[in-house]
Amino acid sequence: MTKDQFIELVQDTGEYKTKKEAEVAVKAFTEAVTSALVNKESVSLVGFGSFETALQKGKSGKVPGTDKTYTTQDKIVPKFKSGKTLKDRVAAGK
């Protein structure tokens, strides 16, 4: 699903009068979640899931077919954990 298709779905589901209103709502939600994650805060939406940050450890490895090795740095990454209600609805296909 593309962003435009998602905005149309939000417009229909949220009963927004215009596509622009739905786009503003989607943008506000994504900006709010992003801002919270940047500040190392988690966002928990009961039944839907939670957004949080986690430390991803760096790793080292070898490039296949060569003797070259590489290492990556530790970094903070966003994570999403789905809630029970979301899991159940997806499993039921509704």
Contacts in CASP RR format, 6 or more apart in sequence:
PFRMAT RR
TARGET T0000
AUTHOR 0000-0000-0000
METHOD contacts of the structure
MODEL  1
MTKDQFIELVQDTGEYKTKKEAEVAVKAFTEAVTSALVNKESVSLVGFGS
FETALQKGKSGKVPGTDKTYTTQDKIVPKFKSGKTLKDRVAAGK
1 9 0 8 1.000
3 26 0 8 1.000
6 26 0 8 1.000
7 19 0 8 1.000
7 22 0 8 1.000
7 23 0 8 1.000
7 26 0 8 1.000
8 19 0 8 1.000
8 22 0 8 1.000
10 16 0 8 1.000
10 22 0 8 1.000
10 25 0 8 1.000
10 26 0 8 1.000
11 18 0 8 1.000
11 19 0 8 1.000
11 21 0 8 1.000
11 22 0 8 1.000
14 22 0 8 1.000
16 22 0 8 1.000
16 25 0 8 1.000
32 43 0 8 1.000
33 43 0 8 1.000
33 51 0 8 1.000
36 42 0 8 1.000
36 43 0 8 1.000
36 51 0 8 1.000
37 43 0 8 1.000
37 51 0 8 1.000
37 52 0 8 1.000
37 53 0 8 1.000
37 78 0 8 1.000
40 53 0 8 1.000
40 76 0 8 1.000
42 50 0 8 1.000
42 51 0 8 1.000
42 52 0 8 1.000
42 53 0 8 1.000
43 50 0 8 1.000
43 51 0 8 1.000
43 52 0 8 1.000
44 50 0 8 1.000
44 51 0 8 1.000
47 83 0 8 1.000
47 84 0 8 1.000
47 85 0 8 1.000
47 86 0 8 1.000
48 82 0 8 1.000
48 83 0 8 1.000
48 85 0 8 1.000
48 86 0 8 1.000
49 80 0 8 1.000
49 81 0 8 1.000
49 82 0 8 1.000
49 83 0 8 1.000
49 86 0 8 1.000
50 80 0 8 1.000
50 81 0 8 1.000
50 83 0 8 1.000
51 78 0 8 1.000
51 79 0 8 1.000
51 80 0 8 1.000
52 78 0 8 1.000
52 79 0 8 1.000
52 81 0 8 1.000
53 76 0 8 1.000
53 77 0 8 1.000
53 78 0 8 1.000
53 79 0 8 1.000
54 76 0 8 1.000
54 77 0 8 1.000
54 79 0 8 1.000
55 74 0 8 1.000
55 75 0 8 1.000
55 76 0 8 1.000
55 77 0 8 1.000
56 74 0 8 1.000
56 75 0 8 1.000
56 76 0 8 1.000
56 77 0 8 1.000
57 74 0 8 1.000
58 71 0 8 1.000
58 72 0 8 1.000
58 73 0 8 1.000
58 74 0 8 1.000
58 75 0 8 1.000
59 71 0 8 1.000
59 72 0 8 1.000
60 69 0 8 1.000
60 70 0 8 1.000
60 71 0 8 1.000
60 72 0 8 1.000
61 69 0 8 1.000
61 70 0 8 1.000
61 71 0 8 1.000
62 68 0 8 1.000
62 69 0 8 1.000
62 70 0 8 1.000
63 69 0 8 1.000
63 70 0 8 1.000
82 90 0 8 1.000
END
